[in-house]
Amino acid sequence: MSTIEQVALLAKVSVATVSRVVNNSAYVSEATRERVEQAIKKLNYQPNALGKLLRKETTSMVLILLHSVDNPFFATIVQGIEKVAHENDYNVLICNTYGDTEREQHYLKMLRNHLVDGVVFISNTCTSDEINYLNATFPVVQVVEYLTDIDAAHYSIDFYQAGRDLMDILYKNGHRSIGFVHTGSTEIVSSKEKFRAYKDFMKERRLPLITNYPDECLFGYANAKKIAGDLLDKHPKTTAFFATSDLLACGIIDELNFRGKSVPKDAMVVGFDNTSYAYVGKPNITSVELNSFQLGAMAMEYLMSKIKNKPVAHNNKCLIPYQIIERESTKKDSR
């Protein structure tokens, strides 16, 4: 592999002159530039891209921290982030933390060591003080999940109102015994606000609260199926379920089918996030569309504004509109 010193020797110039040519500096004569470029071509010299970026004091790269890429919900957010990154000649580094604080801190060292220009938090285990410190020092933004008592920007939806809208669908279909099913982290804002919507809705109508705030457990289909089964064992008259994600709704429907119950005839189920899980199975699942691509794009637009020290185009603490997508799982005439 050729070195910059070899190029300089062949072109009969200094290493500094080769560097100026590589960086397209105006302070090089055309004759000298041509001689250096011929030497580069002859030796097939490839400049150190990282060194060039560090000399510019930027890396043209941002860090995305999320729980795991195996959740299709995160994929659409990342697509929105990548679109804006590409438009700004930026690259993204996607890091799975799996909810592991040590792993997360390992990745955040890249930000502290200036190996990336900013970070997008889709999920994290940081404390409010940690996020506030990072936000005061580096370009930082939260998308979908966020901490409410900090200064850092966030782009999300009103999980509380969306949860109430789902509960209203179940209530208007005549259901009074409604269960709440959640797996995964119980400390994130989405799970807290969804449960608050469930609890408030039931209490306002003086209906029995058959589900208490859930214990933290591994996110996924199997645990949702088990939780639904346990709930039905304790409260056999339960006829509707509010699941905090579409995948969990699939687990609930499977448990209901296992017990000989048909959805929506014998019980109704709603999900959240409007992922592919909501419409690939039977029955299709009523869910909440978060417009996650737009959320990712807006978060990245904000981050680029911070990185480039430009005015931010929109509110840095933004809850965008969502849509309720009604499908077979809550339609009485579905078969």
N, C-alpha and C positions, 0 to 999 in steps of 0.2 A: 504494500500500500504506500503510495507516494505521500511525502510530507510537504508542508509549506516551505521548509528550508530548501528542499530539492527544486521546487518550482522557482524560488528566488534565485538559486544558483544558475539554473538553466536560462532564466530570463535576464540574468545579470542585473538584478535589482535587489533591494533590501526586502526582508520579511515584512516590514511595515507597509511597503508599497504593494506587495501581493495582497495583504490584508485589505488595503484600501480598494483594490480592484474587486476583490471578492465581495466587499460590502458596498460596491457601486458608489464610491466616493467621487466627488467632482474634482478633487485635488490631484488628479493624475492626467498627464498628457495623453493624447490619443495614440501616439506612437508607442509609448510605454505600456498603455493599457492593452494594445494589440499584441505586443510581445509577451506580456504576462498571460493573456488569454490563450495564446498559442502554446505556451509552456504547460498551462493547465490541461489543455486538450491532449497534448502529446503524452503527458504523464498520467492522464486520467485521474487527476487530483480531485478528491471529494472533501470540501471544507467540513469542519466539525460543526454540525448544525446547533448542537446544544451550546457550544462555546459562543457561537454567534448570537444566539438568543440571550445568553447571560450578559453579553456585552451590551445588549440593548436594554437590559434590566427588565425584560419581560420574557415569558416563555411561550406565549400564544397557546396556553393550555389551561384548562380549568378542571377541577376535581368534582366528581359527582359521588356523593356518599348515599348509599341506599342499603336496605336490609339484604335483599337478594334479587337477582335478575330472573329467578324462576317464577316470580309473581308477574303475570301479564299486565297488571295494573301499572307497574313501574315502567314498562316498556314504552307506553305511549307518552309518558312524561319525558322520558329520555329522548324520544324522537323530536319533541318540541324543542328541547334544549339543543340538540345537535343541529337542527335546522338553523337556528339563530347563530350558533357557534360557526357553522360553515359559512354563513353569510358574512361573518366578521373575520374569516381566515383563522379561526381558532379550532383547536382540537379538544376533545374531552377524554378524561380518564375516568372510567366507571369502576368504582370500588365497592365490593360487597362486604358489609360489616357483620351480617348475621346477628345483629344486636350485641356484638361483643365489644365492650368498651376498650379493651386493650388493642384489638385490631383497628378500631376506629381511630384511636390516638396515634397508632403507627402511620396511618394514612395522612392524618392531619399534620404530621411532621413535614410532609412535603410542602404544605402551605407555609408553615413557620420557617422552613428553610428556603422559601422563595423558588421552589421547583415547579410550582403552579401559581397562576395569577389570582385565583379566587376559588371559592368552593360553593357548590349548590348542595344543600342538605335536603334530601328527600326523606330520610329518616336518620335519627341520631340518638345517642345516649348522653350527650353533653348536658351539663348543668346550665342554668341561666347565666351564672357568672362566667362560665367558659365561653359561651356564645357571645356574651357582651364583650369579653376581652378580644375575641377573634374579630368581631364586627368593628371594634374601635381601631383595629390594626390592619385588617385585610378586607377586600371585597367579599362579602358573605351574603347569601340569600337562602331563605327556607321556602320550600314548595310543598304544598298539601299539608304535611305535618309541620307544626310549628310550636314554639314556646310563646305563651301569651304575655309574659311579664318582662320582655326584653326589648331592646332597641332595634334589633336586626329586622330587615324586611321579610315579609312573607306573602305568598300568593296561594290562596286556597279557596274553599267554599264555606258556606254557613252549614256546617254539619248538623247543628241543632235543628235548624228549620227544615232541612232535608229529611232528618229523622222524623220530625213531627208530620211531615207530608206523607211519609210512608205509613206511619201509624194511622193517619186519617183514612187512608185507603182501606186498611184492614178493618177499622172501626165502621166505616160506611158500608162495608160488606157484611155487617152484622156480628163481627167477632168481638167478644168481650174477655175471653181468656187467651191472652197473647204472651208468648214467651220471647225472651231476648237471648240471642246466641252470639257469643264472641269468642274467638281464640286469638292468640298472639299477645302482643304487648297491651297492657291495660293503662300504661302511663302516657300514651300518645293522645293528642287533643281530639282526634277523630273518634276514638273509642269512648272517651269521657263524654263528649258532646252527644254522641248517638245514644248512650245510656241515659244521659240527662233528659233527652227528648222522650225516650221511652217511659222513664219514671214520671216525669211531669205530666205527660199525656194520660197515663193510667190514673194518677192521683187526682187530676182535675175532674175525671169522670167517675171517681170513687170506685175504681175497678181494682181487683186484687193484684198486687205486684208479685207475680209468681217467680220472677227472676231477680236476684240481688246482683250487685255489681260483681262481674265475673272475676274469678281468680286467673292469674296469668298462666297460660299453658302454650304449648307449641302450636303455631298457626297451622291450620290445614283441615282438609276434608274429614279425615278420620276422627279427629277430636270434636268437630262440629256434629258429626253423626252420633258420637257417644253422648255429648252434652244434650242433644235433642232427645235421645233415648232415656237418659236419666230424668229429664224434665217431664217426659210423658209418663214415666213410671210414678213420679210423685204427683203429677197433675194430669191425669188421664183425660180430663175434659178440655185440655188445651187444643184450640182449633186454628191458631195462627202463630207465625214466627217472624220476628224481625231479626234477620241475619246481617252482621256488619260487613259482609263481603259476599260476592256471588259464589265463590268457591264453597263457602260455608253453607250457603243456601242449597247447593247441590247435595251436600252431606245430609242436611235436614230432610230434603225430599227423599233421598234414598232410605233414610230411617223410617219415614212415614210409609213408603211403599213396602218396606220389609214388614211393617205391622199391618199391612192390608188396607192402608188408608190411601185414598186417591187425592191428588192435588190438581185442581183447586176444589173438587167436590166436597171432600171431607175436611180439608185443612188448606189454608193459604200461606204462602211464603213470599217474603220480599228480601231482596239482596241489596248490594251497594257496589258502586264503581262501574257498572255496565261493561264488564270485561267479556271476553268470548265465552266464559262459563255461563253467562246469562242467556245466551241464545243458541248454544250448540246442542243442548239436551232437550228432553221433553219432560214436563212442560217448560217452555221458555219462561224466564224469571223476570218479574218486575224489578227494576233496579234504578239507581240514580246515576245519571251521566254527569261526570264532573268537568267535562271539557278539559281533560288532563293534558292533551297536546298544547292547548292554549296556555294552560298554567305553566307548563315547562318553558314555552316560548317567552312568556312575559317575565318569568323569573330570570331567564338568560339575558333578555334585553336589559333588565335592571342591572344585572351583574356586569354586562359590557359597559354600561354607562358609568358604573363605579370604577371599573378598571381604567377606562379612558378619560376619567374626570370630566364627563359630560353631564348636562342636566338630565335627570330622570324623567322619562316621558309620561309616567303614570304614578299613581299613589303607591308608595312602597309597602303599604299594609293593605292588601287588596283581597276582597272576597268577591269572586266573579259569579255570574249566574250559573245555575245547574238546571238539569231537566229530569223530570220523573218519566221514565220509560215504562209504561204499563204493558205487561205481556200476559200470557196464559195463566201464570201462577196466581193471579188475583182476579181472573175473569170467570164469573159464575157459569157462563155458557160454554166454557172450554171443556174439551173432552180429553 
